[in-house]
Amino acid sequence: MRLVLLGPPGAGKGTQADMLKAKFGIPHISTGDMLRNAMKEKSSLGNKVKGFVESGELVPDDIVLEVIRFRLSMPDADSGFILDGFPRTIKQAEDLSAVLKTIGKNINLVLYFETDLPKIVERLSGRRVCSSCGAIFHLKNMPSQKEGICDICGGKLYQRKDDEENTIKR
Protein backbone atom coordinates (compact mmCIF):
# COMPACT_ATOMS: atom_id res chain seq x y z
CA MET A 1 0.00 0.00 0.00
CA ARG A 2 1.35 3.42 -1.00
CA LEU A 3 -0.42 6.36 0.64
CA VAL A 4 -0.05 10.12 0.44
CA LEU A 5 -1.37 12.21 3.32
CA LEU A 6 -2.04 15.85 2.43
CA GLY A 7 -3.12 18.85 4.46
CA PRO A 8 -1.70 21.77 6.39
CA PRO A 9 0.84 21.34 9.18
CA GLY A 10 -0.96 20.40 12.39
CA ALA A 11 -3.87 18.69 10.65
CA GLY A 12 -2.99 15.28 12.09
CA LYS A 13 -1.12 13.68 9.20
CA GLY A 14 1.80 12.54 11.34
CA THR A 15 -0.44 11.15 14.07
CA GLN A 16 -2.49 9.14 11.58
CA ALA A 17 0.64 8.06 9.69
CA ASP A 18 2.15 6.63 12.88
CA MET A 19 -1.00 4.56 13.49
CA LEU A 20 -1.05 3.34 9.88
CA LYS A 21 2.65 2.48 10.09
CA ALA A 22 2.02 0.31 13.13
CA LYS A 23 -1.00 -1.36 11.57
CA PHE A 24 0.46 -2.09 8.12
CA GLY A 25 4.19 -2.28 8.85
CA ILE A 26 5.18 0.22 6.17
CA PRO A 27 7.45 3.23 6.66
CA HIS A 28 6.11 6.66 7.52
CA ILE A 29 8.06 9.03 5.30
CA SER A 30 7.80 12.60 6.53
CA THR A 31 9.61 15.19 4.46
CA GLY A 32 9.70 17.52 7.47
CA ASP A 33 11.34 14.87 9.65
CA MET A 34 13.89 14.02 6.95
CA LEU A 35 14.81 17.67 6.49
CA ARG A 36 15.06 18.27 10.27
CA ASN A 37 17.30 15.19 10.59
CA ALA A 38 19.56 16.53 7.85
CA MET A 39 19.83 19.83 9.76
CA LYS A 40 20.56 18.01 13.03
CA GLU A 41 23.34 16.00 11.33
CA LYS A 42 24.72 19.27 9.91
CA SER A 43 25.10 17.63 6.52
CA SER A 44 25.52 19.74 3.39
CA LEU A 45 21.81 19.19 2.71
CA GLY A 46 21.04 20.21 6.30
CA ASN A 47 22.95 23.44 5.94
CA LYS A 48 20.99 24.27 2.77
CA VAL A 49 17.69 23.49 4.46
CA LYS A 50 18.31 25.27 7.78
CA GLY A 51 17.81 28.81 6.55
CA PHE A 52 14.52 27.98 4.86
CA VAL A 53 13.03 26.04 7.79
CA GLU A 54 14.02 28.52 10.49
CA SER A 55 12.53 31.42 8.55
CA GLY A 56 9.28 29.54 7.97
CA GLU A 57 9.86 29.35 4.22
CA LEU A 58 9.28 26.24 2.14
CA VAL A 59 12.38 24.31 1.13
CA PRO A 60 12.85 24.52 -2.67
CA ASP A 61 11.24 21.71 -4.65
CA ASP A 62 14.45 20.40 -6.20
CA ILE A 63 15.98 19.78 -2.76
CA VAL A 64 12.87 18.11 -1.34
CA LEU A 65 12.41 15.99 -4.46
CA GLU A 66 15.95 14.66 -4.24
CA VAL A 67 15.37 13.64 -0.61
CA ILE A 68 12.08 11.94 -1.58
CA ARG A 69 13.62 10.13 -4.56
CA PHE A 70 16.41 8.74 -2.39
CA ARG A 71 14.06 7.67 0.43
CA LEU A 72 11.48 5.97 -1.80
CA SER A 73 14.26 3.96 -3.45
CA MET A 74 15.23 2.31 -0.15
CA PRO A 75 14.31 -1.39 0.27
CA ASP A 76 11.90 -0.85 3.18
CA ALA A 77 9.65 1.21 0.87
CA ASP A 78 9.32 -1.65 -1.65
CA SER A 79 6.22 -3.08 0.03
CA GLY A 80 4.63 0.32 0.59
CA PHE A 81 4.97 3.67 2.34
CA ILE A 82 3.06 6.55 3.84
CA LEU A 83 4.23 9.86 2.40
CA ASP A 84 3.48 12.73 4.77
CA GLY A 85 3.79 16.40 3.81
CA PHE A 86 4.62 16.04 0.14
CA PRO A 87 3.46 17.03 -2.42
CA ARG A 88 2.16 20.49 -1.51
CA THR A 89 1.70 21.92 -5.00
CA ILE A 90 0.56 20.69 -8.41
CA LYS A 91 4.16 20.98 -9.68
CA GLN A 92 5.40 18.82 -6.78
CA ALA A 93 2.67 16.26 -7.52
CA GLU A 94 3.77 16.12 -11.17
CA ASP A 95 7.41 15.77 -10.11
CA LEU A 96 6.51 13.04 -7.61
CA SER A 97 4.62 11.19 -10.33
CA ALA A 98 7.70 11.32 -12.56
CA VAL A 99 9.95 10.04 -9.74
CA LEU A 100 7.56 7.19 -8.96
CA LYS A 101 7.47 6.22 -12.63
CA THR A 102 11.27 6.01 -12.79
CA ILE A 103 11.40 3.72 -9.74
CA GLY A 104 8.42 1.62 -10.83
CA LYS A 105 5.99 2.60 -8.06
CA ASN A 106 2.57 4.25 -7.95
CA ILE A 107 0.22 5.73 -5.37
CA ASN A 108 -2.80 3.71 -4.20
CA LEU A 109 -4.60 6.34 -2.14
CA VAL A 110 -4.41 10.04 -1.31
CA LEU A 111 -6.11 11.45 1.80
CA TYR A 112 -6.60 15.16 2.50
CA PHE A 113 -6.88 16.41 6.10
CA GLU A 114 -8.83 19.66 6.38
CA THR A 115 -8.21 21.93 9.39
CA ASP A 116 -8.77 25.63 10.09
CA LEU A 117 -6.04 28.11 11.10
CA PRO A 118 -7.01 28.54 14.79
CA LYS A 119 -6.89 24.75 15.29
CA ILE A 120 -3.53 24.53 13.47
CA VAL A 121 -2.04 27.29 15.65
CA GLU A 122 -3.37 25.61 18.82
CA ARG A 123 -1.97 22.21 17.86
CA LEU A 124 1.44 23.32 16.61
CA SER A 125 2.22 26.03 19.15
CA GLY A 126 1.55 23.52 21.96
CA ARG A 127 3.78 20.82 20.48
CA ARG A 128 7.01 19.96 22.27
CA VAL A 129 9.75 17.65 21.03
CA CYS A 130 12.36 15.72 23.01
CA SER A 131 15.86 16.95 22.25
CA SER A 132 17.26 13.45 22.83
CA CYS A 133 14.88 10.85 21.37
CA GLY A 134 12.55 12.99 19.22
CA ALA A 135 9.34 11.93 21.04
CA ILE A 136 6.47 14.37 20.57
CA PHE A 137 4.28 15.78 23.34
CA HIS A 138 1.64 18.50 23.51
CA LEU A 139 1.11 20.95 26.36
CA LYS A 140 -2.67 20.36 26.35
CA ASN A 141 -3.47 17.16 24.43
CA MET A 142 -0.55 14.93 25.44
CA PRO A 143 1.52 16.55 28.18
CA SER A 144 4.61 14.93 29.65
CA GLN A 145 4.29 13.72 33.23
CA LYS A 146 6.98 16.15 34.37
CA GLU A 147 6.81 19.56 32.67
CA GLY A 148 9.58 20.04 30.10
CA ILE A 149 10.95 16.49 30.54
CA CYS A 150 10.48 13.55 28.15
CA ASP A 151 8.56 10.60 29.66
CA ILE A 152 10.52 8.17 27.50
CA CYS A 153 14.18 9.10 27.97
CA GLY A 154 14.27 12.04 30.39
CA GLY A 155 15.52 14.45 27.72
CA LYS A 156 14.63 18.13 27.64
CA LEU A 157 11.51 19.10 25.68
CA TYR A 158 11.67 22.11 23.37
CA GLN A 159 9.50 24.01 20.90
CA ARG A 160 10.72 23.86 17.30
CA LYS A 161 11.19 27.18 15.49
CA ASP A 162 8.58 26.15 12.92
CA ASP A 163 6.04 25.59 15.75
CA GLU A 164 6.17 29.19 16.95
CA GLU A 165 2.92 31.08 16.30
CA ASN A 166 4.43 33.73 13.96
CA THR A 167 6.11 31.04 11.83
CA ILE A 168 2.91 28.98 11.69
CA LYS A 169 0.87 31.94 10.47
CA ARG A 170 3.50 32.84 7.87
C-alpha positions, -999 to 999 in steps of 0.1 A, spaced: 0 0 0 13 34 -10 -4 64 6 -1 101 4 -14 122 33 -20 158 24 -31 188 45 -17 218 64 8 213 92 -10 204 124 -39 187 106 -30 153 121 -11 137 92 18 125 113 -4 112 141 -25 91 116 6 81 97 21 66 129 -10 46 135 -11 33 99 26 25 101 20 3 131 -10 -14 116 5 -21 81 42 -23 88 52 2 62 75 32 67 61 67 75 81 90 53 78 126 65 96 152 45 97 175 75 113 149 96 139 140 69 148 177 65 151 183 103 173 152 106 196 165 79 198 198 98 206 180 130 233 160 113 247 193 99 251 176 65 255 197 34 218 192 27 210 202 63 230 234 59 210 243 28 177 235 45 183 253 78 178 288 65 145 280 49 130 260 78 140 285 105 125 314 86 93 295 80 99 294 42 93 262 21 124 243 11 128 245 -27 112 217 -47 144 204 -62 160 198 -28 129 181 -13 124 160 -45 159 147 -42 154 136 -6 121 119 -16 136 101 -46 164 87 -24 141 77 4 115 60 -18 143 40 -34 152 23 -1 143 -14 3 119 -9 32 96 12 9 93 -16 -16 62 -31 0 46 3 6 50 37 23 31 65 38 42 99 24 35 127 48 38 164 38 46 160 1 35 170 -24 22 205 -15 17 219 -50 6 207 -84 42 210 -97 54 188 -68 27 163 -75 38 161 -112 74 158 -101 65 130 -76 46 112 -103 77 113 -126 99 100 -97 76 72 -90 75 62 -126 113 60 -128 114 37 -97 84 16 -108 60 26 -81 26 42 -80 2 57 -54 -28 37 -42 -46 63 -21 -44 100 -13 -61 115 18 -66 152 25 -69 164 61 -88 197 64 -82 219 94 -88 256 101 -60 281 111 -70 285 148 -69 248 153 -35 245 135 -20 273 157 -34 256 188 -20 222 179 14 233 166 22 260 192 16 235 220 38 208 205 70 200 223 97 176 210 124 157 230 159 170 223 173 134 228 149 108 214 125 130 192 93 119 210 65 144 206 43 158 233 16 185 235 11 210 264 -27 204 263 -35 172 244 -6 149 254 15 165 282 46 149 296 43 137 332 70 161 344 68 196 327 96 200 301 109 165 305 105 136 282 86 106 297 105 82 275 142 91 280 143 120 304 155 145 277 146 181 276 115 191 257 117 221 234 95 240 209 107 239 173 112 272 155 86 262 129 60 256 158 62 292 169 29 311 163 44 337 140 61 310 118 29 290 117 9 319 105 35 328 79 
